[in-house]
Amino acid sequence: MKHDWRSVEIGPDYNEETSSITKTKNNINDWILNADFDWKPNDNNRVRFGAGYTLHSFLPAKTSRNYTVGSVHAESRDSTWKYLANEVNLYIEDDWRINDMLRANAGLHLSMFNIDHKTNFGIGPRLSIGYRPDENWAVKAAYARTNQYVHQLSETYLSLPSDQWVPITGKFKPQNADKVSIGAYWTSNDRTFAASAEGYYKVMRNLIEYRDEYYLQPPTDMWNSQLCSGKGTANGIDFRIEKTYGKLSGHIAYSLAWSDRKFQEKNGGKSYPARFDHRHTINALLSWKISDRTTLNAAWIGHSGNRFTFMPQVWSATDFGDNYGKGSEPLKTNLNNYQLPFYHRLDLSCSVHGKRGYWTFSLFNAYCHLNTVAIKRTYNKEHHPVFQKVKLLPIIPSVSYTWQF
């Protein structure tokens, strides 16, 4: 990530050039070893168990800043260093067929994460029960707890390469979440059509986010001094109808969902919508198998726009120059108080199989709809403030070949 800015005209009779360049480096290297086993003690039980070890090497954010003011040059670097972490996972689960109508899956996941001379332990029980009164209908209920030791941090409203994956260090605790769900499922007699409806509720703890005005922290501070922890919830209901067999297959799905966050050190301690609080989401997929070698696919996705922090008001500060607007600063407002316009696009692809592999021809955003990803404040020719939509990602064609051996 690199920032560069220049400004001139400090006073009416005095000009000087000032520049600043900021570079940030972030990476993760992993060595992984896994062992998985499958055991069937009888016709009604199938037991899976295993273990895994991962050696992590993290560089969360190595930042350097270069300043030039006239003939004076200065450089500052933060005190971030690489972190080595050891992660061990153990799991066991039993898929138990109680009778012809009732089935259960129970499991336990144990984890250990050692970093910076500190060891964290996680216990993740899970249980799901399915009841099938006949061949066409089924009802399922499930509970699961998960633990997470690495978190994604984003400085923008897009998922970009500048996003950082950081480990749990210092005062921060592992994230854990509890999720309960219940659903009903239907299948036609010939297994050609299927439909389902599933509701869920999820509670998340020890989430990690940047503090408000984190960029005001001294450049020599540790990277995790810019962070704070909080909690969140997510709940909703998903509907799905699909055709699974035949030359023409596909599905259409709709989700109604809510997601929020609450941090004591953000938004005045009040709850606010999560960035991906998409109230409505629609997915449609159509696949046409023209022949044994050629398949056409069309996928359409649409969802409520991402949440965005919109600052419509400013206050006028002292302006020492002659340019309009240079003394205007945005007033602080509630986080994610604005929802961007509805997002939608169509993706098309064609797969052609050969003897040793297959070609894939695709079009991302086939009808070239430029979706809004942010709102920025700028000035028109009359020096009046205006708001502009920031739009990205037009139609993108691609061709790939996959060689199978």
PyMOL commands that set and color helices and strands:
alter all, ss='L'
color gray80, all
select helices_A, chain A and resi 214-216+223-226+267-269
alter helices_A, ss='H'
color red, helices_A
select strands_A, chain A and resi 2-7+18-42+45-69+72-77+83-97+102-115+118-131+137-148+150-153+164-167+175-187+193-210+227-243+248-263+272-273+280-289+294-303+307-308+314-316+328-330+338-339+343-353+357-364+371-379+385-392+396-403
alter strands_A, ss='S'
color yellow, strands_A
deselect
rebuild
show_as cartoon
